[in-house]
């Protein structure tokens, strides 16, 4: 367990609202509130692991497998042209964000300024509206497995 407040643990517990794409006993995937592109999803382990250095290999393999499943689903439901997978690991990050998370970022148009290949490190994105989050979730939600 984290020693300080963790946004992702709050999401897992339901203390923070989220738009859940997938959840089972070990993993959770939900839409990013500040998406780079439509369908930008975060995959996290239910149990708190601070970083790539801490997460057990079997859990990491499950996360990668789920990311592949999401990519295939998004290809059908969102008509994506590609995908970017990112893990931004840094021990100097805010304690609220020190919970391992993998970004699944759909790619639509390689020339779009919001395409992951064109985004600048300091670039910020606006919070998505609840209406748009609900609309995207209705298209991408996966069936739950155990």
C-alpha angles and dihedrals in degrees: 000000000000119000092218133041112294120199092204093051087051089053091049091050094046094245088118121047118244141172101237117208094175139357136175134156093287109025142040130193122191140165117270111245090215100041125190087207136359109288096024101164135188121212117201137172113248089229115069115256116165100213151341087283092062106038117102116243096241090055091047090051090053090051091051091048091051091048089056090049090051091048092054092047093047091051088061101035103034099027092230121184095210145334140241120210116199138178113187105196121181130144091210092063120115110285089237089066100041095109115106110259134170120210119220104194118185117221120213110161122016090210095053113111089228093054107117091240091059101041118113117225092244095046115122128201129212122250111267117242119250088240092057093043090052091047092051093044091054088059101043110032112127125212113262120248130186 
